[in-house]
Amino acid sequence: MLNFIVLLTTPRDYMRLFKAYFQHRFNPLHVYCRLCDCGLSSRIAIRVSAAYERFYRVCGVFTRRSDS
């Protein structure tokens, strides 16, 4: 049974869904949580995710922009 139905009618809809998925997965806080889940100590996970966050912000690939 489906809890919700996603209507994807145009390529733009697919790209929005794709972008939202990657924004969530590559969010620095999400990366930190996954590192902790993999068994890294909190201290090391913080250092790795902080370095990743600097890269993430400089790159700006998954930052939100207005859809116009």
C-alpha positions as CSV (number, residue, x, y, z in Angstrom):
1,M,0.0,0.0,0.0
2,L,1.4,3.4,-1.0
3,N,1.3,6.1,1.7
4,F,1.8,8.8,-0.9
5,I,2.1,9.2,-4.6
6,V,4.7,11.3,-6.2
7,L,3.6,12.7,-9.5
8,L,6.5,13.1,-11.8
9,T,5.3,14.5,-15.1
10,T,8.2,16.5,-16.4
11,P,12.0,16.3,-16.4
12,R,12.0,19.3,-14.1
13,D,10.1,17.3,-11.5
14,Y,12.6,14.5,-11.7
15,M,15.5,17.0,-11.2
16,R,13.8,18.5,-8.2
17,L,13.4,15.1,-6.6
18,F,17.0,14.2,-7.4
19,K,18.3,17.4,-6.0
20,A,16.2,17.1,-2.8
21,Y,17.5,13.5,-2.3
22,F,21.2,14.6,-2.7
23,Q,20.7,17.7,-0.5
24,H,19.6,15.4,2.3
25,R,22.2,12.7,1.8
26,F,25.2,15.0,1.5
27,N,24.2,17.3,4.3
28,P,27.1,17.6,6.7
29,L,24.9,16.7,9.7
30,H,23.6,13.6,7.9
31,V,27.2,12.6,7.1
32,Y,28.2,13.0,10.8
33,C,25.3,10.8,11.9
34,R,26.2,8.1,9.3
35,L,29.9,8.2,10.4
36,C,28.8,7.6,14.0
37,D,26.5,4.8,12.9
38,C,29.5,3.2,11.2
39,G,31.3,3.1,14.5
40,L,33.6,6.1,14.4
41,S,34.1,7.9,17.6
42,S,32.2,11.2,18.0
43,R,35.4,13.2,18.1
44,I,36.7,11.8,14.8
45,A,33.2,12.0,13.2
46,I,33.1,15.7,14.2
47,R,36.5,16.4,12.6
48,V,35.6,14.6,9.4
49,S,32.2,16.2,9.0
50,A,33.6,19.7,9.8
51,A,36.2,19.3,7.1
52,Y,33.5,18.0,4.8
53,E,31.2,20.9,5.7
54,R,33.9,23.4,4.6
55,F,34.2,21.6,1.3
56,Y,30.4,21.4,1.0
57,R,30.0,25.2,1.6
58,V,32.8,26.2,-0.8
59,C,31.5,23.9,-3.5
60,G,27.9,25.1,-3.2
61,V,26.7,22.3,-5.4
62,F,23.6,21.4,-3.4
63,T,22.7,24.8,-2.0
64,R,19.1,25.9,-2.5
65,R,18.4,28.4,-5.2
66,S,15.0,29.8,-6.1
67,D,13.2,27.9,-8.8
68,S,12.3,30.4,-11.5
